[in-house]
Amino acid sequence: MTTLIICLFIALLLPYIAKGPVAYAMAKTGGYNNNHPREQQSQLTGFGARALAAHQNAFESLIIFAPAILLAIATSNTSALIVNLALTHVASRVVYNVLYLADVSTLRTLVWFVGVLSSFTIVYLCIP
C-alpha cells in the first residue's frame, strides 16, 4: 500500500513540476506576468504552448488516477499487479511530459494511452 500512496503523491506533484517549463516559456516572452498569467499563457506558441498543454494534461490525468488508487486502497486491492499498474501510470506521465516538450506527438499519444489504460485497469481490477 505504501507504494500506491507514493505513486499518488508523485502524481499529485507532477502538474506542479510541469509548471516549471511553462513559467520558463512565459519568462522568455518578456517576463512572467503575475498580474495576468492566464492571458499570457494563452499567447504562448511552440515550446511554451506545448509546456502549457502538458501542464494542463497532468491535472487531467489525476481525474482518473487518483480515484483509481483510492479505490484500490479502500477495497484492499493492493496486489503486485495493481502496484505495477500504478508505477506504470506514473512512469508514463513523466515520459509523456518529456515527449510533449520535445514535440514527439505519435509516441506521446501511445504513452498517454498506456497511462490511461493503467488507471482504468486498476479500477476494473477492484470490481468484485
N, C-alpha and C positions, 0 to 999 in steps of 0.2 A: 504494500500500500504506500510506503514511503516514496517509491519511485514514481507512482502515479501522482502524488502530491507535488513532487519536484517537477514533473513534466507540466503539471497545471501551472505551477509558479513560473516556470520558464515561458510558457505560452502567454501568460499574463504580462510578462515583461517585454516580449517581442515587439508589440506595437510601439512601445516607448523607445526601444532601441532603434526601431525602424524610423523613428522621427529624426534621428541624427542626420542622415543624408538629406532629408527634407530641409532641415534648418541650414545645412551647408549650402544647398542649392539656393535657398532664399537669401542667404548672406551674400552669395555671388551676384545677385541681381540688385545690388545697391544697398545691401544691409537688411537685416531681419526687421520687418515691420511688425513690431509687437502691438501696435495700435489696431492694425487690420491684417492679421496674419492669414486669415482665410481668403481675403481678397487677393493678397499677394500670391498665395498658393495657387489660386485659380488661374493665374497668369504664367505659371511655370510651364516650360516646354522641355522636350528631350529628357535628359537625366533627371531633372527636377520633377517633371510630370510623372516619370516612372517611379521615382522615390516616393512621391505622394501617393500614388496608386498602391504601391507595396505597403506603405504605412497603413492606409485605409483597409486594405485586404487583410492585414494582420488582425485588425479588430473584428472583421467579418468572420474570420476563421474561428474566433472564440465562441461565436454563437452556436457552433456545432460541437467543438471540442470540450469546452468547459462542462456543459450538461452531460456529455458522454462520460467524462471522468467522474463527475459527482454521482451519476447513476451507477457506475461500476463500483464505487466505494460504498454507496448506500445499499446496494444489493449484495455486497461482499463478493462480487465477481472480480477478483484481483489475480486471476490466473496469469501464468507466464505469457500466454498469448495476448491477453489484454495489455499487459505491461509492454510487450514488444510493439503492439499497435500504437500505444501512447508514445513510445520512443520514436517510432516511425513518423508519427504525425509531427512531433517537434523537429526532428531532423529535416523532414520535408519542408517545413515552414522556414527554416533557416536557409536551406538551399533555394527555395522559391524566391526569397527576398534577394539573395545574391544574383540569381538568374534574371530577376526583374530589373535590377540595377544595371546588369550587364547587357540588357536588351536581347536576351536569348528566349524568344517567345514560345516556340514549339516545345522545347524541353521544359520550360517553366510551366506550361499548361499540363504536361504529363505529371510533373512533380506536384502541382496543385491537386490533380486528381488523386494521387497517392495519399495525400494528406486528408482530403475529404473522405475518401473510401475508408481510411483507417478509423476516422471518427465514427462514421456510420456503422462500421463493423463492430466497434466497441458497444454501441447501443444495441445492435442486433444480438450480440452475444449475451446481453443482460436480460433478454426476453426469456421468461421461464418456459 
